[in-house]
């Protein structure tokens, strides 16, 4: 008995020793902490600080907001080299130039922070007051303010990767402000995604630029040209139910306005709840409309939607598509499609980089002109926008949304007007 007991105790002790050894093999994590101040040495609350691992197998982490004393702490870090950045994220009240340790403008210039196993290292930063570009966005013809335009400042002649891009959005008065900008040459991009029906522009046009000094401010005025808008509803063949997205592995169907000669995608949108879509902000011109456009790269359909591609009006081929020809401000209502489930057949111009872009037409200051095109044999002549606009389908009503009249779904608790 004693011999068996002794052997049992020995085995138990060996097991505990193995567990202890296994636990001790887990590397202790390190920490990067510090304080962020302004150029006067005053603490800044609300700054985001991130540590980025320099090797592919080492990730990183962030402290999303410094506290009232400007302090931050990033724990759980492996033994590795890190690049640390300090920037403003999602706080419109702050205006500071982003920085990489130690006082560098770009990650390629950053001083690496070497962190040993279990080490805690203090890394401080002193941020410079940022520059600001502010102004207004208005209609080129009416001078009325435009709400909902995203304005982004792009720093020119600088590193493309790792650059912090800052944007602002125009309010009901058309006013915008882009902050946190360092010294350099900038170009503003006016983006009109969603249902803002104006053509996207750059100010100034290339190769022009806006000089800005950190801490300074510049006022600009932008006048956008009304765009062409295409909107409608997607339903499923057989059931007639609206298509508003699919579960994995399929994705939400895309609708694209295509160049009528090359099939190049000019601008696309995805279907919204209720099966509705809107492609706004197209340059004045002529377009073919394609439904259920899959996104293919190197022959692989990365985001299948489960539907067969169709063209307006219910035709399977591009050369049969009815074209839409619109001048500035034209709106095409009820460009609908009925989609059938099935496998996609890819045309030659499915990779965006291989597709030629739509040529610009007309004088932007005059609102543009219809682009002259040569369509493929058998193509139908362009269809002008319908005036007056058709009535909304049952369950929808016409309402002003983002400054434009469109059919919106009537909530069940309300009666249709």
C-alpha positions as CSV (number, residue, x, y, z in Angstrom):
1,X,0.0,0.0,0.0
2,X,2.7,2.4,0.9
3,X,4.5,1.7,-2.4
4,X,1.3,2.4,-4.3
5,X,0.5,5.5,-2.3
6,X,4.0,6.8,-2.9
7,X,3.7,6.2,-6.6
8,X,0.4,7.9,-6.6
9,X,1.7,11.0,-4.8
10,X,4.7,11.1,-7.2
11,X,2.4,11.0,-10.2
12,X,0.3,13.8,-8.8
13,X,3.2,16.0,-8.0
14,X,4.6,15.4,-11.5
15,X,1.2,16.4,-12.9
16,X,1.2,19.6,-10.9
17,X,4.7,20.4,-12.0
18,X,3.7,19.9,-15.6
19,X,0.8,22.2,-15.2
20,X,3.0,24.9,-13.5
21,X,5.5,24.6,-16.3
22,X,2.8,25.0,-18.9
23,X,1.4,28.0,-17.2
24,X,4.8,29.6,-16.9
25,X,5.4,29.1,-20.6
26,X,2.7,31.6,-21.4
27,X,4.5,34.9,-22.1
28,X,3.5,37.8,-20.0
29,X,2.0,40.7,-21.9
30,X,3.3,44.2,-22.0
31,X,1.9,47.7,-21.9
32,X,2.4,51.1,-23.6
33,X,1.1,54.1,-21.7
34,X,1.7,57.8,-21.6
35,X,0.2,61.3,-21.8
36,X,-0.9,63.4,-24.7
37,X,-0.6,67.2,-24.4
38,X,-1.0,70.2,-26.7
39,X,1.8,72.6,-27.8
40,X,1.4,74.4,-24.5
41,X,1.8,71.3,-22.4
42,X,-1.9,71.1,-21.5
43,X,-3.5,67.7,-21.4
44,X,-5.9,66.7,-24.2
45,X,-8.9,64.5,-23.5
46,X,-10.5,62.4,-26.2
47,X,-7.4,61.5,-28.3
48,X,-7.2,58.0,-29.8
49,X,-3.9,56.2,-29.4
50,X,-3.1,53.0,-31.2
51,X,-0.1,50.6,-31.2
52,X,0.5,48.7,-34.5
53,X,2.7,45.6,-34.6
54,X,5.5,45.7,-37.1
55,X,5.3,42.0,-38.1
56,X,2.3,40.3,-39.7
57,X,1.8,37.9,-36.7
58,X,1.7,40.7,-34.2
59,X,-1.5,42.8,-34.1
60,X,-2.0,45.7,-31.8
61,X,-4.7,47.6,-29.9
62,X,-6.0,51.1,-29.2
63,X,-7.0,53.3,-26.3
64,X,-9.8,55.1,-28.0
65,X,-9.9,58.1,-25.7
66,X,-7.4,59.8,-23.5
67,X,-8.8,60.8,-20.1
68,X,-9.2,64.2,-18.6
69,X,-5.5,64.3,-17.7
70,X,-4.5,63.3,-21.3
71,X,-3.4,59.8,-20.1
72,X,-3.8,56.5,-22.0
73,X,-2.9,52.9,-21.5
74,X,-2.7,50.0,-24.1
75,X,-2.3,46.6,-22.4
76,X,-2.1,43.0,-23.5
77,X,0.7,43.6,-25.9
78,X,3.1,40.8,-27.0
79,X,6.9,41.2,-27.0
80,X,7.5,43.0,-30.3
81,X,8.2,46.2,-32.1
82,X,5.3,48.7,-32.5
83,X,4.4,51.9,-34.2
84,X,2.3,54.2,-32.1
85,X,0.0,56.9,-33.5
86,X,-2.0,59.7,-31.9
87,X,-5.1,61.0,-33.8
88,X,-8.6,62.4,-33.4
89,X,-11.4,59.9,-34.2
90,X,-15.1,60.8,-34.3
91,X,-14.8,64.0,-32.1
92,X,-15.8,67.1,-34.1
93,X,-14.8,69.4,-31.3
94,X,-11.1,68.5,-31.4
95,X,-8.6,69.8,-34.0
96,X,-5.1,68.3,-33.8
97,X,-2.7,67.1,-36.4
98,X,-2.3,63.3,-36.3
99,X,1.1,62.1,-35.3
100,X,3.3,59.0,-35.2
101,X,5.8,58.5,-32.5
102,X,8.1,60.4,-32.2
103,X,6.6,63.5,-33.8
104,X,6.4,62.0,-37.3
105,X,3.8,62.6,-40.0
106,X,3.7,59.1,-41.4
107,X,4.2,55.5,-40.2
108,X,7.2,54.9,-42.5
109,X,9.0,57.7,-40.6
110,X,7.9,56.5,-37.1
111,X,10.4,55.5,-34.5
112,X,9.6,51.9,-33.5
113,X,8.8,51.2,-29.9
114,X,10.6,48.0,-28.7
115,X,8.5,46.2,-26.1
116,X,10.1,43.3,-24.1
117,X,8.1,40.5,-22.5
118,X,5.9,41.9,-19.7
119,X,7.5,45.4,-20.1
120,X,5.6,48.6,-19.4
121,X,6.9,51.6,-21.5
122,X,5.9,55.2,-21.3
123,X,5.4,57.0,-24.7
124,X,4.2,60.6,-24.6
125,X,3.1,62.9,-27.4
126,X,2.7,66.6,-27.9
127,X,0.2,67.4,-30.6
128,X,0.0,70.5,-32.9
129,X,-3.2,72.4,-33.5
130,X,-4.7,71.3,-36.8
131,X,-5.6,73.4,-39.8
132,X,-9.2,73.7,-41.0
133,X,-10.9,74.1,-44.4
134,X,-14.4,75.3,-44.1
135,X,-17.0,76.7,-46.4
136,X,-20.3,76.2,-48.1
137,X,-21.8,73.9,-50.8
138,X,-24.5,75.2,-53.1
139,X,-26.4,74.4,-56.3
140,X,-24.5,75.9,-59.3
141,X,-27.8,77.2,-60.8
142,X,-30.0,78.2,-57.9
143,X,-27.3,79.0,-55.3
144,X,-29.4,77.1,-52.8
145,X,-27.5,75.2,-50.1
146,X,-27.0,71.4,-50.4
147,X,-27.2,69.2,-47.4
148,X,-25.6,65.8,-46.9
149,X,-22.5,66.3,-49.1
150,X,-19.4,64.6,-47.7
151,X,-16.3,66.8,-48.1
152,X,-12.9,65.2,-47.7
153,X,-9.5,66.8,-47.7
154,X,-6.8,64.8,-49.5
155,X,-3.2,65.7,-48.9
156,X,-1.3,65.8,-52.2
157,X,2.3,64.6,-52.9
158,X,2.3,62.5,-49.8
159,X,2.4,58.9,-48.8
160,X,-0.7,57.1,-49.8
161,X,-0.7,54.3,-47.2
162,X,-1.2,55.2,-43.6
163,X,-2.4,58.7,-44.4
164,X,-5.2,60.0,-42.1
165,X,-8.1,61.2,-44.1
166,X,-10.5,63.7,-42.6
167,X,-13.9,64.6,-43.9
168,X,-16.9,66.7,-43.0
169,X,-20.6,66.8,-44.0
170,X,-22.6,69.8,-45.1
171,X,-25.5,70.8,-42.9
172,X,-28.9,72.2,-43.8
173,X,-27.2,75.6,-44.5
174,X,-24.7,73.9,-46.8
175,X,-21.9,74.6,-44.4
176,X,-19.0,72.2,-43.8
177,X,-15.7,72.0,-41.9
178,X,-12.8,69.6,-42.3
179,X,-10.4,69.7,-39.3
180,X,-7.2,68.0,-38.0
181,X,-5.2,68.9,-41.1
182,X,-1.4,69.4,-41.1
183,X,0.7,71.7,-43.2
184,X,0.6,70.9,-46.9
185,X,-1.2,71.1,-50.3
186,X,-4.8,69.8,-50.3
187,X,-7.6,69.1,-52.8
188,X,-11.2,68.8,-51.6
189,X,-13.4,66.0,-52.8
190,X,-17.1,66.5,-52.7
191,X,-18.8,63.1,-52.5
192,X,-22.5,62.7,-53.1
193,X,-23.2,59.1,-52.2
194,X,-26.7,58.0,-51.3
195,X,-29.5,60.2,-52.4
196,X,-27.8,63.5,-52.9
197,X,-28.3,64.1,-56.6
198,X,-25.3,66.1,-57.5
199,X,-22.2,65.2,-59.5
200,X,-19.1,64.6,-57.4
201,X,-16.4,67.2,-57.9
202,X,-12.9,68.1,-56.8
203,X,-11.9,71.6,-55.8
204,X,-9.7,72.9,-57.2
205,X,-9.6,70.7,-60.4
206,X,-6.3,68.9,-60.9
207,X,-3.5,69.9,-60.9
208,X,-4.6,72.8,-58.6
209,X,-4.3,72.6,-54.9
210,X,-5.1,74.6,-51.7
211,X,-2.1,75.5,-49.5
212,X,-2.8,75.2,-45.8
213,X,-0.7,75.7,-42.6
214,X,-1.4,73.7,-39.5
215,X,-3.3,76.0,-37.1
216,X,-4.7,78.1,-39.9
217,X,-8.1,78.2,-41.6
218,X,-9.3,78.7,-45.2
219,X,-12.7,79.5,-46.5
220,X,-14.0,78.0,-49.8
221,X,-17.2,77.9,-51.8
222,X,-18.3,75.0,-53.9
223,X,-21.0,74.9,-56.5
224,X,-22.2,71.5,-57.6
225,X,-23.9,70.5,-60.8
226,X,-27.2,68.6,-60.5
227,X,-26.9,65.0,-61.4
228,X,-29.0,62.4,-63.1
229,X,-30.8,60.0,-60.8
230,X,-32.1,56.5,-61.5
231,X,-34.4,54.9,-59.0
232,X,-36.8,51.9,-58.8
233,X,-37.7,48.7,-57.1
234,X,-36.4,45.1,-57.4
235,X,-38.8,42.2,-57.0
236,X,-38.4,38.4,-57.2
237,X,-39.9,36.5,-60.1
238,X,-42.7,34.2,-59.2
239,X,-43.4,35.6,-55.7
240,X,-43.4,39.3,-56.6
241,X,-41.9,40.1,-53.2
242,X,-39.4,42.9,-52.9
243,X,-35.7,42.0,-52.8
244,X,-34.0,43.6,-49.9
245,X,-30.9,41.5,-49.3
246,X,-30.0,37.9,-48.8
247,X,-28.5,35.8,-46.1
248,X,-25.0,34.3,-46.4
249,X,-23.3,33.2,-48.6
250,X,-25.2,35.6,-50.9
251,X,-25.0,39.4,-50.7
252,X,-27.3,42.2,-51.5
253,X,-27.9,42.7,-55.3
254,X,-26.2,45.7,-56.9
255,X,-27.6,48.0,-59.5
256,X,-25.2,49.8,-61.8
257,X,-25.4,52.6,-64.4
258,X,-23.2,51.5,-67.3
259,X,-21.4,53.3,-70.1
260,X,-23.6,52.5,-73.2
261,X,-20.7,51.5,-75.4
262,X,-18.1,49.9,-73.1
263,X,-20.3,48.5,-70.3
264,X,-18.0,50.2,-67.8
265,X,-19.6,50.7,-64.4
266,X,-20.1,54.4,-63.8
267,X,-21.8,54.3,-60.5
268,X,-23.6,51.6,-58.5
269,X,-25.9,51.2,-55.6
270,X,-27.3,48.4,-53.5
271,X,-30.9,47.6,-52.9
272,X,-32.4,49.0,-49.7
273,X,-35.2,47.5,-47.4
274,X,-38.4,47.3,-49.4
275,X,-36.5,46.5,-52.6
276,X,-35.9,50.1,-53.5
277,X,-32.7,51.6,-54.9
278,X,-31.4,54.9,-56.0
279,X,-28.3,55.8,-58.1
280,X,-27.9,59.6,-57.7
281,X,-25.3,62.1,-58.8
282,X,-24.6,60.7,-62.3
283,X,-23.1,63.1,-64.8
284,X,-25.5,64.2,-67.6
285,X,-25.4,61.6,-70.3
286,X,-26.7,58.3,-71.6
287,X,-26.7,55.1,-69.5
288,X,-27.7,51.4,-69.6
289,X,-28.9,50.0,-66.3
290,X,-27.9,46.5,-65.1
291,X,-29.4,44.6,-62.2
292,X,-27.8,41.9,-60.0
293,X,-24.2,42.9,-61.0
294,X,-21.8,40.6,-59.3
295,X,-18.4,41.8,-58.2
296,X,-15.7,39.6,-59.9
297,X,-12.0,39.8,-59.4
298,X,-9.6,37.5,-61.2
299,X,-12.5,35.3,-62.3
300,X,-13.9,34.8,-58.8
301,X,-17.3,36.0,-57.8
302,X,-16.5,37.4,-54.3
303,X,-20.0,38.5,-53.4
304,X,-22.6,36.4,-55.2
305,X,-26.2,37.7,-55.0
306,X,-28.0,34.5,-56.2
307,X,-29.7,36.2,-59.1
308,X,-29.2,36.3,-62.8
309,X,-28.2,39.6,-64.3
310,X,-30.8,41.6,-66.1
311,X,-31.0,44.8,-68.0
312,X,-33.8,47.3,-68.2
313,X,-36.4,46.5,-69.6
314,X,-36.3,42.8,-68.6
315,X,-33.7,41.8,-71.2
316,X,-30.9,39.4,-70.6
317,X,-28.2,41.0,-72.8
318,X,-26.5,44.4,-72.8
319,X,-27.0,44.9,-76.5
320,X,-30.8,44.8,-76.0
321,X,-30.9,47.2,-73.1
322,X,-33.1,50.3,-73.3
323,X,-30.9,53.3,-72.6
324,X,-31.7,56.3,-70.4
325,X,-30.6,59.8,-71.7
326,X,-30.7,62.6,-69.2
327,X,-29.5,66.2,-68.8
328,X,-28.5,67.7,-65.4
329,X,-31.2,67.3,-62.8
330,X,-33.1,64.5,-64.7
331,X,-34.8,61.9,-62.5
332,X,-35.8,58.5,-63.9
333,X,-38.6,56.9,-61.8
334,X,-39.7,53.3,-61.6
335,X,-36.8,51.8,-63.4
336,X,-37.8,48.4,-62.0
337,X,-36.6,44.9,-62.4
338,X,-37.9,41.4,-61.8
339,X,-35.0,39.0,-60.9
340,X,-34.8,35.3,-61.3
341,X,-32.6,33.1,-59.1
342,X,-29.8,31.4,-60.8
343,X,-26.1,31.4,-61.7
344,X,-24.4,34.5,-63.1
345,X,-22.8,34.8,-66.5
346,X,-19.9,37.2,-66.5
347,X,-19.4,39.7,-69.4
348,X,-15.9,40.7,-70.5
349,X,-16.0,44.1,-68.6
350,X,-16.6,42.8,-65.1
351,X,-13.2,43.9,-63.6
352,X,-13.5,47.6,-62.9
353,X,-9.8,48.4,-63.7
354,X,-10.2,46.9,-67.1
355,X,-13.2,49.0,-68.1
356,X,-12.7,52.4,-69.7
357,X,-14.4,55.3,-67.9
358,X,-17.2,57.5,-69.2
359,X,-15.9,60.6,-71.0
360,X,-16.9,63.9,-69.5
361,X,-19.4,65.9,-71.6
362,X,-20.5,69.5,-71.7
363,X,-19.4,72.5,-69.7
364,X,-19.9,71.9,-65.9
365,X,-20.8,75.5,-65.3
366,X,-23.7,75.2,-67.7
367,X,-25.0,72.0,-66.1
368,X,-23.6,69.6,-68.7
369,X,-25.0,68.2,-71.9
370,X,-26.2,64.8,-73.1
371,X,-23.2,62.7,-74.1
372,X,-23.2,61.6,-77.7
373,X,-22.8,57.8,-77.9
374,X,-22.6,55.1,-80.4
375,X,-24.6,52.1,-79.1
376,X,-24.1,48.5,-80.0
377,X,-26.0,47.0,-82.9
378,X,-29.6,46.3,-82.0
379,X,-29.6,48.6,-79.0
380,X,-32.8,50.6,-78.4
381,X,-32.7,54.4,-78.6
382,X,-32.3,56.4,-75.4
383,X,-35.4,57.1,-73.3
384,X,-35.8,60.6,-71.8
385,X,-36.8,61.0,-68.2
386,X,-40.6,60.8,-67.8
387,X,-42.4,64.1,-67.1
388,X,-44.7,64.2,-65.3
389,X,-43.3,61.6,-63.0
390,X,-45.4,58.4,-62.6
391,X,-47.5,57.8,-59.6
392,X,-46.1,55.8,-56.8
393,X,-47.0,52.1,-56.5
394,X,-49.4,50.9,-53.9
395,X,-47.9,51.1,-50.4
396,X,-45.6,54.0,-51.4
397,X,-46.1,57.8,-51.5
398,X,-44.1,60.7,-53.0
399,X,-42.2,62.7,-50.5
400,X,-39.2,65.1,-50.3
401,X,-36.1,63.3,-49.2
402,X,-32.6,64.9,-49.3
403,X,-34.1,67.7,-51.3
404,X,-35.7,65.5,-54.0
405,X,-39.1,64.0,-54.5
406,X,-39.2,60.2,-54.5
407,X,-41.5,57.3,-53.6
408,X,-41.1,56.2,-50.0
409,X,-42.7,53.3,-48.3
410,X,-45.8,54.2,-46.2
411,X,-45.6,52.8,-42.6
412,X,-48.4,50.4,-41.8
413,X,-49.7,52.5,-39.0
414,X,-50.3,55.5,-41.4
415,X,-52.8,55.8,-44.1
416,X,-51.6,56.4,-47.7
417,X,-51.9,60.1,-48.6
